[in-house]
Amino acid sequence: MIEPLRQAGKTAVIPPKANRKIQRSYDKELYKARHLVENFFCKLKLFRAIATRYDKTARNFLAAIHLASTVIWLI
């Protein structure tokens, strides 16, 4: 499953399960950064207008994302 990604020049970021017989290596710092980004998107989707794409125009949607991001950052 990882081999096609490696051939395409991609890097495995998710750590392997602890019970695997052959452990593969991964970049721990990159995984920490990826985890932060995923948590941010999870928090961003708690805002109903963002999760449902309430705004019709891209400009208003981007403004809502900026506003929600600022609120998340300040909390």
Phi and psi in degrees as a GROMACS rama.xvg file:
@    title "Ramachandran Plot"
@    xaxis  label "Phi"
@    yaxis  label "Psi"
@TYPE xy
-84.1586  -27.3329  ILE-2
-59.0583  -44.3681  GLU-3
-61.5861  -33.4168  PRO-4
-68.3736  -41.5484  LEU-5
-61.8216  -40.3625  ARG-6
-65.3506  -28.4535  GLN-7
-83.7808  -1.04809  ALA-8
88.6329  16.284  GLY-9
-93.413  159.875  LYS-10
-115.623  137.022  THR-11
-72.8411  125.679  ALA-12
-108.993  -31.5609  VAL-13
-78.8353  131.834  ILE-14
-68.646  152.71  PRO-15
-74.6295  162.735  PRO-16
-66.8012  152.197  LYS-17
-69.2747  -24.7501  ALA-18
-93.2049  10.2597  ASN-19
-70.6709  142.464  ARG-20
-70.3764  -41.4427  LYS-21
-112.919  110.909  ILE-22
-81.3002  134.265  GLN-23
-98.623  155.854  ARG-24
-85.1663  155.51  SER-25
-152.394  159.591  TYR-26
-87.4213  109.646  ASP-27
-66.5664  -38.4159  LYS-28
-67.7285  -39.9102  GLU-29
-66.2385  -35.9851  LEU-30
-65.694  -39.8266  TYR-31
-62.2894  -42.1673  LYS-32
-65.9041  -41.6484  ALA-33
-62.4446  -40.449  ARG-34
-63.4114  -41.286  HIS-35
-62.0644  -42.4417  LEU-36
-65.4728  -43.1514  VAL-37
-63.8558  -39.6217  GLU-38
-64.8121  -37.4398  ASN-39
-63.2187  -44.7414  PHE-40
-65.5974  -33.344  PHE-41
-63.5949  -44.9529  CYS-42
-66.2012  -36.0544  LYS-43
-66.2795  -34.9355  LEU-44
-75.3418  -7.34577  LYS-45
-71.3444  -19.9096  LEU-46
-80.7893  117.383  PHE-47
-58.403  -41.0035  ARG-48
-65.0228  -31.0198  ALA-49
-77.096  -45.7216  ILE-50
-63.7094  -33.5771  ALA-51
-101.008  3.41958  THR-52
52.651  56.8068  ARG-53
-63.762  -38.8055  TYR-54
-75.781  141.577  ASP-55
-83.1379  -34.835  LYS-56
-96.2191  150.431  THR-57
-63.9113  -35.1419  ALA-58
-63.0074  -46.964  ARG-59
-68.463  -36.7232  ASN-60
-64.3216  -42.8398  PHE-61
-64.9417  -37.5248  LEU-62
-64.3849  -39.4104  ALA-63
-65.1991  -38.2996  ALA-64
-65.1748  -42.0267  ILE-65
-62.3507  -42.9498  HIS-66
-64.6867  -46.702  LEU-67
-65.2342  -38.4327  ALA-68
-63.3279  -39.4321  SER-69
-65.023  -42.232  THR-70
-62.054  -44.1308  VAL-71
-61.992  -41.982  ILE-72
-65.6699  -35.7874  TRP-73
-78.2904  -21.9921  LEU-74
